[in-house]
Amino acid sequence: MTRGKSATAGGAAGATAAGTAVGTETSGSGDIVRTQQLLWDTGPRPSRGPKPGLTLDRIVEAAIRVADTEGLHALSMRRVATELGTGTMSLYRYLPGKGELLDLMLDRVQRPSENPSDLGDGGWRSALEAMGRATLALYRRHPWLLQVNQSRPVLGPSALDGMEKILSRIKSMGLTDPELISAVVAVDGYVVGAARTQVYAEEAEHRTGLTDTEFWQAQAPLLEELMLSGRYPLLAGLSEDSFGSDFDHFEFGLQRILDGLEVFVNRRREGGAKTGNAEAGRG
């Protein structure tokens, strides 16, 4: 069996398992009211700290740098303080602790683009397509996001601004409000799964010291025998380019989701037109 065939088979199983993974951290785990105040700048301002120039923005940016470079497991108030060259207690003048800090980090990295063209050419399909690609890029830039259970987010300006922007582009789908939200959820869920598979593959290479090629070469002798045994005729009969790197599996999946939504949108519009014509006939 070729390295490509075995890699894709393993990747499919890995994606299924990864989809059920539980995050190591949970959004909304801090003081929710205080987090809202910090996100929306509605709470009391901190007293002047001993470190000139220290601000909440600097703390959040430093925390993101730590998570990006060292992983979410390295994130702590002490580590962020070290990154800023200040004492740990100085940070507590600005926020209660790590739980609230994490929610601020989540909102900061998900800040939507101010460029309208980044959400496509104006149509609903191009908007969801652009959203999908941007979300994948976000997770590639900040892999630690995959370790956060965001099922109950504390909604800040970035989250609400982003949702408002995408809804303004896909309202033309003509769906009910729950269906519009579900369309966004469907694309986002697919992208998160794809991002997890990509990031986990890179992490595996880093942790094991084996390149992807070396990993599959180690399995090649036995897999070749299995393919020749006749036990797996369909797998053995697949063409050599079936799992080549030239095929963009992410883009293929994204487009098929959008195809399905387009069929649904068109069917809904046709149904509405028929209803309108029937009512006009009765009139």
N, C-alpha and C positions, 0 to 999 in steps of 0.2 A: 504494500500500500504506500502511496506517495506521502510525503510530508504534508502536502496541501490538504489531501483528503482527511487525514487523521487530525490535522489542526482544526479544520472546520467542524468535524464531528465533536471534538473536545470542546470547541468554543460554544457550540449550540447547547451542550449539557451545562457548561459553565454559566452561560447566560441565564438558563432556567434556575440554576441554584442561586446565582447572584441576585436574581429578582426577589428572592425571599429573605435576603440578608437584612439584619437589623442593625441600625446605626449604633455607633459607640457613644454618641451624644444625642441629646434630644432638644429640639428647639422649644422655647417656652418653659424651660425648666427653672428659670429664675423667677424673680418677683415680676409678674406680668404687668402690673400697673406701673411700676418704676421703669420697666423696659419700654413701655409705651411713651412715657414721659421723655425718656432719653432719645427714642427714635424720632419723636415729633417736636422735641425741644420745648416741652410745655412744663417741665418741672423746675424745681429750684436750681439755680446755678451753683456750681461748687465754689467753695471758698478758695482763695488763692493758695496754691500749694507751694512747697519749698523749691520746686524745680521750675525756673522761669521757662515759659514757652510750652509747658505741658498742657495739652488740650485733649478733649474726648476724641476728636478726629485723629490726632496723632496716636492715641492709644489703640484705636480700632485699626488703623493702618499698620501699626507695628504688630498687632496680633495676627493680621492677615499674612504679613511677611513670615512670621514664625510658622504658621500653619502651612503655607505654601512651600517653604524650604525644608521644614523638619517634620511635618505631619501633625495631625490633630492631637496625637498622643502627647506631643511635646508642649502643647498649649497650657499655660498656667499663668496666673497673675504674676508670679515670681519671674517666670521666663520673659513675659512681656516687659516687665519693669527692667530687667537686665538689658533687653533690646533697646530700651529707651534711655538707659544709663541713669536710672533713678531708683529710689527705694520702693519696695512693694506697697507699703502703706500709702504712698503718694497716689497710687491708682484708685484707692478706695475713696478718695475725695471726689472722684468723678463717676463712679458706678459701684454697685454693691459687690459684684463678683463675676466669676467666670460665666455663669449662666446668662446673665444679662449681656456680657461682652460677646458671647457667641451669637446672640440674636442680632446685635448691632453689626457683627461681621457678615452674617447672612444677608442682611438688607443692603449692606454696602457693596458687596461683590455682585449683587443682582441688579444694580442700578441700570435702568434701561438707557439705550442710546438716545441722544437728542436729535440724531439725524433721521428724518422721516423716511429716507430712501432705504434705511437699514431694515425696514419692514416690508420690503418688496415694492412692486409697482402700483400698489393701490388695491389690487384684488385680494379676496379673502384667501385664495390658495397660496399666492405668493407670500402673504403675510405669515401664514402658518409654516410655510416652507422655510422662510427666513428665521422665524422663531425657533424652529427645530435645529437649524444649523448653528444659530447663536447659542442655544442652550448646550449643545455638544461642545462648542468652543469654550464655554464657561466652565464646564466640568473638567475639560482638559487643562485649563489654566489653574483651576483650584480643585485638585483631586480630593481634597479633604471633605468637600461637600457631600461626597458619596458616603461618608461615615456619619452623617447627621440625619437623624430621623426628623423630617420636616412635615410630618402629618398634621401637626398643630402649630403652625407658625404664628408668631406675634407680628401682625401686619404693620409694616412701616411704609414710608413714602416710596421706596423703590418698588416694593411688591405691588402696591396699589397703582402707582404710575404705570408700571409695566402691564398690569392687567387692563387698565383703562385704555392704553395704547392698542393692545391687541384686539380688545373688544370693538374699538372704533373701526378697525380694519375688517373684522369678520362679521359685523352686524348684517352685512349685505347677504349673508348666507340664507337669511329668511327663516332661521330655526327658532325654536322656543329658547327662552333664556337658559333653562337647564341643559338643553342640547348644545348651546354655544359653549357653555362651560365644559361640557363633556368633550367637545371637539378639542379644546385646548388641553384637557387632561389626557386625552388619548395620544396626542402628539408628544406631550411632555413625558408621559410614562414610557413611551417607546424610546425616546432619546436618552432618558436616564439609564434604561437597561443597556442600550448600546454603549453609552459612555462608561458604565461600570465594567463591561466586558473589555473595552480597550484599555482602561486604566489598570484593571487587574492583570492583564497580560503584561503590561510594562512593569508592574510591581513584581510579578513573578520572576521576570528576568533579572531584576535588580536584586531580589532576595536570594535567588538560587545561584547566581553567577553564571547560569547557562543562557546562551542566546536562544532565540526561538528556533533557529536552524539546528543548533546542537541538541536541543531537547527532542526534536522529532527524529533526528538522525539516530539517537540512542534507541528509539523504538522501532526504527525502520526494519531491521532483520525479521523480527517476529511478525510485524504487520504485513510484510511482503508475503510471508508464508501463509498467513491467514487469508489474504486476498487470493492466493493460488489454490486454496483448499476447496473452493467451491461453496463454502458456507455463506459467503456474502456476495452473491452474484451481482446484485444491483450496485453495491459500493465498488466492487472490482471493475464493473463495466463503465463507470463514469469517466468522462474525458479528462485529460490531464489539466485542461484549463478551467475545470469546474470550480476550483477553489483558488485560482490564481489571484495574485495581489492586484491585478488590473481591474478586477470586478469590485465595485464599491457596494458592499453589502448594506452599509448604513443608508446610502442614498436610495438604493432599491427599495428597502423597507419603508423609508419615509414617503417615497412617491406612491407606493401601493396604499398606504394609509390615506393619503390625500385623494387618490383615485376613488377609494371607497366612500369618502366623505362627499366627493363630487357627485357620485351616483345618487347618494341619499339626498343631497341638495336639489338635484335636478328632478328627482322623483317627487319631492315635496312641492316644488314649484309647479310641476305638471298636475299634481293633485289639486293644488289651489286654483289653477286655471280652469280645470274641469268643474270644480265647485262653483266658481264664479260664472262660468258659462251656463250651468244648470239653473242657477238662481236668476240669471238674466232671462233665460227661456221661460221660467215660470212667471216672471214679471210681465 
